[in-house]
Amino acid sequence: MVRAHIFFSGSVQGVGFRYTTVSFAKALSLTGWVKNLPDGSVEINVEGPREEIEGLISKLKVQFGSFIQDQQIEWLEVRGEFIKFSIV
């Protein structure tokens, strides 16, 4: 189990990015949250098996590849503070 702190930038707001992230994360049994930031980027904090988180990132890139300009991922130790995945 790991935690990933992810930022996606580009034209990622207003295209269903957060709702799709929640759907994908729930299907992968991941916990955490996703939110829009004032600078137009999207921030994700997610916990679960690394393979599943990598699957989430891959699915988002396939779904929104034309909208994503850049991504930053920081891998961290799991904290176990989330019980579900939601939009904040």
Order of alpha helices (4+ residues) and beta strands (2+ residues): beta-alpha-beta-beta-alpha-beta-beta
